[in-house]
Amino acid sequence: MDEQQHNSILAYDATDEYCPGPPPEPQPPFWQDGSIRIGIHTSIARSLLDALDTARGIGCNALQIFSASPRMWPQRTGLRIPADQAERFRARRAELRLGPLAVHANYLINLGSTDRVIRARSLQAMHGELVRALALGADYLTVHPGSAGTRGVAAAVAAAADAIRQAARGLKLDGLRILLENTAGQGSLLGGKLDELRAVLEACDDLPMGVCLDTAHLFAAGYDLRSESGLDATLAAIDAAIGLERVFVLHVNDSKAPLGSRLDRHEHIGKGRIGRAAFARLLNHRLLAGRAFIAETPMDRPGDDRRNVAALWRLVGVKVKAGPKAHDGFPSRRRTTKVRAKPPSRKGGRKGAHPCVGC
């Protein structure tokens, strides 16, 4: 008997199709929980890891660091951080719940320079800063926009924007935002006027960019932060020029220099010409909620970093004690026990011999 032919056509069922759901929305970092974030620039002289423990030990919940020497052009060997070292850094930072992490770029970088040698070195250094910041899992990379030199501001702004774009070429800046820092306006430096920062931002509108505002620089550039009306007027000017939504970090520094002096001179919180009351208003201002407040105050005496961090916390109504492993602003090391040397044996020693313990 002939086999029966099956010519039936299966009905299409949409449920048989593989329909991947939309990717989950990225979650905000842990530190964006609405809490006040206060930190200070912390030295990496001992090590990158030590900077994290120092920051936590003096009462910070945020911090800023350099990722390499800030006053030397990096060598090729210093462009990257070893993967195992970067991994330990990220793990320790997560363990200590420190955030945001801002990396400050090399002081020698001049994004606005048109000198061929300086520009080439600045591009290489800026690229290295981005690579290291990404390796460390930093949230922000803060950089000065550079100097106009003898050429006009427009040419310097165009050069700065082009330098940032070239330095970031080929890199995936996931979670890392480049912040332009305002300056006191000394000499031919860009950034003393907020419009100059806006012009660079607009020329890099396809990159994750923003602004870091330094209070000492604002004051020296002529923005009077000392009174309530002065602060409100300054914030209105910032909002009109660049938009407050583009301000992510504030460097909270008092100023040794007078208003409008165009001199960059940082002072301890409440000890300079801006004053304690002005910082209290600034840290608690409703328009600045959610920003990170990071000090770059001097280290004239051991413990100055701890005292400035404590001063900032007091201004927001929080009393913070330095961590149990902190001593005079620095994490304490395991103290070596002082061993009282025994007098040398008369048999093996001689009178007046040095009692060298552990030799």
Buried (B, 14 or more C-beta within 10 A) or exposed (E): EEEEEEEEEEEEEEEEEEEEEEEEEEEEEEBBEEEBBBBBBBBBEEEBBBBBBBBBBBBBBBBBBBBBBEEEBBEEEBBBBEEEBBBBBBEBBEEBEBBBBBBBBBEBBBBBBBEEEBBEBBBBBBBBBBBBBBBBBBBBBBBBBBBBBEBEBEBBBBBBBBBBEBBBEEEEBEEBBBBBBBBBBBEBBBBBBBEBBBBBBEBBEEBBBBBBBBBBBBBBBBBBBBEEEBBEBBBEEBBEBBEBEBBBBBBBBBBBBEBBBBBBBBBBBBBBBBBBEBBBBBBEBEBBEEBBBBBBBBBEEEBBBBBBBBBBBBBBEEEBEBBEBBBBBBBEEEEEEEEEEEEBEEEEEEEEEEEEEEE
